[in-house]
Amino acid sequence: MPPVPLSPPNEKAAKEEQQRDKNHMVSVEDLERKLAEARRFADDKEAGLRRLVKRNRKVIGLTH
């Protein structure tokens, strides 16, 4: 199984945003985009966890 990144895949965009002026107002569209990215990232992680739990149940014989 490949290593799992601990941060969202779009690290370049995150670094660019950190370099922006701190007084910059974030638009609603930017926030909605970030929220959608975070949801996708969380859904991917959750699906991976479900697969791992299912595999572990099979290994220890807890499935019917």
Residue pairs with C-beta under 8 A, 6 or more apart in sequence:
4 45
4 48
7 14
8 14
8 37
8 38
8 41
9 41
10 37
57 63
